Amino acid sequence: MTDTDKIAKANDLLRQTFLTGKVVMTAGIYSLPDDTREEIVTKVRGFDAFTEDNDPYREHDFGAFEQDGVGKVFWKI
C-alpha cells in the first residue's frame, strides 16, 4: 500500500465514521434546520464521487455537492 493509499484510507475512515478526528462545521451549516444538517452530514459520510478534477492527489480529502435549499456545500479534511 502506498503512502497516498494510506492517507486516502485514513481520510475515508474519518469521513465515514467521524471517529478518528475532530469534526467542525461552519456557523452557516450549523444554523440550518436539523433535518437539512443531517442530510448534509449523511452526504459527507457517503461521499465517493472522487475524480481527477476534485481529487488530483487521490487523498480523498475534499468534496462538494449540491444541497436542496442550500446550494453548493464543500467539505474538507
Protein Blocks (a to p, Z undefined) as FASTA:
>chain_A
ZZklmmmmmmmmmmmnopnbccdddfklmmpcfklmmmmmmmmmmgccbcfklmmnonop
accdddehibpcdddZZ
